């Protein structure tokens, strides 16, 4: 069956199964899967993975269940070493096609950030309450709606007895919020396909690119003394201000010279500063931390941030040369986290397939944009060398926010779009 018959069949199946599709998502939200201490000391993902595992088995698929292994992951140099993965398994289900079609990975993370101050929420963060067409709860937007949709779209196609040529690989990963080691572990285990979709909240927009980012902690030194004889000491806060100004000049220069069709200009954000002990003491140290965001067009040959890093280090070094104290007492610069950017062409068949599935269901042109923050897409693009897009239900503005929600309409719409996307990509048998 093709064309309008298929359109109607899938739309009717989503409609008919509406309550079931929503209640599965509710169960997933009720399962507490918060990471602990940014995923470093642990996480509760197993609570959600149990539901996923039972569903996969119900669908006749024996899942691959495995915890990320730090020894295997450290060699990728992604800077998230040493997280505790006890009882935090990834779950992967492989649905073999009949052969000859393109394969597709559907990836989503099951972990959420902590809900924070409970009293700030007007609903129970783990209650999965429905009000006015919105399903509220921690992770509803980021990204249990996308994760549930991935699994239930496959199940819906099964129920419709739709057979595919290409393989479908469903991945429910842990510790995305902690830096992406769950997806990295799937890649390390050998899971590959002709393309991947990560159903992070994009508001049903298609993201074929995201920015890269680097965090630095920069410590500037001075010479401490009573403030009444300030001229005999060296004020580390004032020296830090000189370097911060130099970095702002670099950001200005970037913004004036770098352009991207889908993404905003690169930025440098100084987001934390600490120095000194008292107003009457000339401070002998000042540390500031920054996060910079850079464009995929500024990535090095491996897709990483070495060229951007060179720019930053040279800027600091040059400014230090112009100051006798800083040149004799250079700051300590520590890079403590980074994530590479990614980009595929808007004309790539994967982007085009997603766009046509979207238009087919909504009768509207697809919206193709860039993603500001990073996500696991970089691992698929830069480590597995696979085409990937970020494309999911729910609004990114809801992610990590109080009273997080997903509209039921966008969740169901995404399942419908995804069914078409899968059929188009993997091909009917
Ligand atoms: Zn997410």
Boltz pocket constraint, residues with backbone or C-beta under 6 A from the ligand:
constraints:
  - pocket:
      binder: B
      contacts: [[A, 109], [A, 142], [A, 143], [A, 176], [A, 200], [A, 201]]
      max_distance: 6.0
